[in-house]
Amino acid sequence: MARLSRKVSESKTVVARVMMPQDANIAGNVFGGAILKAVDEVAYVAATKHVRANVVTVSLDSTSFLSPVRIGDLLTLKASVNAVWRSSMEVGVRVEAEDPKTGGVRHTGSSYITVVALDDSGKPREAPDLILETPEDDRRSKEALRRRKRRLEERNAAPPSHE
């Protein structure tokens, strides 16, 4: 049987929420952990839309916090699957903060999350291939392949654990 395929556009997910006082420190800046939780949730949604099955986060490759997010900002997270291997895939998430009074939007961060598709018994399962639709999809996929290569090289070079 041929492996399923899905378009990048089928995984695209946008989530927005207002940042509340419980999300922030005493200076009024939103905790990085609150943003990371939202990033993980939107990555889960995008990956689930791609595989139409449960997924689990394996790693957070990198997160860059480019500017602070403040109480009252509208946080928008834009996610899509960048690349698919066998059971794992990379989801890219762009984080933006909007000042609701001025409408000004700031790119506040980006993250790359690796997730694995799971079958009904919780074991890794094959994920559908990814159909790249635009030059931007192609660029993002090539960058994901470079990040994966680096991750695998780092993992293979790591000294053995002595637990």
C-alpha positions in Angstrom: 0.0 0.0 0.0 1.3 3.5 -0.9 2.3 5.8 1.9 -0.3 8.6 2.6 0.7 12.2 1.7 -0.6 15.5 3.0 0.0 19.1 2.0 1.8 21.5 4.3 -1.3 23.7 4.1 -3.3 20.9 5.8 -1.2 21.2 8.9 -1.2 25.0 9.2 -2.6 26.2 12.5 -3.1 29.6 14.0 -3.9 30.1 17.6 -4.4 33.4 19.4 -4.9 34.3 23.0 -4.6 37.3 25.3 -1.8 37.3 27.9 -3.2 37.6 31.4 -1.6 38.5 34.7 -1.2 34.8 35.7 1.1 34.4 32.7 3.6 37.0 33.8 6.3 38.0 36.3 6.1 41.0 38.5 7.6 43.2 35.8 4.6 42.4 33.6 6.6 40.3 31.1 5.1 36.9 30.2 7.1 34.0 31.4 9.0 32.1 28.8 7.5 28.9 30.2 4.0 30.2 29.5 5.0 30.9 25.9 6.7 27.4 25.5 3.5 25.7 26.8 1.5 27.5 24.1 4.2 26.6 21.5 4.0 23.0 22.4 0.2 23.0 22.3 0.0 24.6 18.8 2.8 22.2 17.5 0.7 19.3 18.8 -2.3 20.6 16.9 -0.4 21.1 13.6 1.2 17.7 13.8 -2.0 16.0 14.7 -3.7 17.6 11.7 -0.9 16.1 9.5 -1.0 12.5 10.9 -4.6 12.4 12.1 -3.4 10.5 15.1 -1.9 11.2 18.5 1.6 12.6 18.6 4.2 13.2 21.4 6.8 15.9 21.7 10.3 14.4 21.5 12.5 17.6 21.5 12.4 21.3 21.3 15.3 22.0 19.0 15.5 25.7 19.6 13.5 28.7 20.8 14.5 32.2 20.3 12.9 35.0 22.4 13.4 38.1 20.3 11.4 40.6 22.3 9.3 40.5 25.5 5.6 39.7 25.5 3.6 41.7 28.0 0.3 41.4 30.0 -2.5 42.4 27.6 -0.7 41.5 24.4 -2.5 39.3 22.0 -0.2 36.3 21.4 -0.5 34.6 18.0 1.2 31.3 17.3 1.5 30.1 13.7 2.5 26.5 13.2 3.0 24.0 10.3 4.8 20.8 9.6 8.2 21.6 8.1 9.5 18.1 7.3 8.5 14.4 7.8 10.8 11.5 8.2 9.4 8.0 9.1 7.4 8.5 12.3 8.9 11.9 13.3 8.3 15.3 12.0 9.5 18.9 12.7 6.9 21.5 13.4 7.9 25.2 13.1 6.1 27.7 15.2 6.3 31.5 14.8 5.2 33.6 17.8 3.9 37.1 17.4 2.7 39.6 20.0 0.2 42.3 19.0 -0.4 45.5 21.0 -4.3 45.5 21.0 -4.3 49.3 21.4 -2.0 50.2 18.5 -2.3 47.1 16.3 1.5 46.9 16.2 2.7 43.3 15.7 6.1 42.1 16.8 7.8 38.8 15.9 8.7 37.7 19.4 10.0 34.2 18.8 10.4 31.0 16.8 10.6 27.4 17.8 11.3 24.0 16.1 9.7 21.0 17.8 10.2 17.4 16.9 7.2 15.2 17.4 6.6 11.5 16.8 3.3 10.0 15.5 1.8 7.3 17.7 -0.5 4.4 16.9 -3.4 3.4 19.2 -1.1 1.4 21.4 1.3 4.3 21.9 4.0 3.0 19.6 5.6 5.0 16.8 3.8 4.8 13.6 4.5 6.0 10.0 3.6 9.6 9.4 2.2 10.7 6.0 4.7 12.2 3.5 4.7 15.9 3.3 3.8 17.6 0.0 5.6 20.9 -0.3 3.5 23.5 -2.1 5.5 26.7 -2.2 9.1 27.9 -2.3 8.7 28.9 1.3 7.7 25.3 2.2 10.7 24.0 0.3 13.1 26.4 2.1 11.6 25.4 5.5 11.9 21.7 4.7 15.6 22.1 3.7 16.4 24.0 6.9 14.6 21.3 8.9 16.8 18.7 7.2 19.9 20.6 8.2 18.7 20.9 11.9 17.9 17.2 11.9 21.4 16.3 10.6 22.9 18.5 13.3 20.8 16.9 16.0 21.8 13.4 14.9 25.5 14.4 14.8 25.3 15.9 18.3 23.5 12.8 19.6 26.1 10.4 18.1 29.0 12.5 19.5 27.6 12.7 23.0 29.5 10.7 25.6 27.7 7.6 27.0 25.5 8.2 30.1 26.8 6.8 33.4 23.5 6.4 35.2 
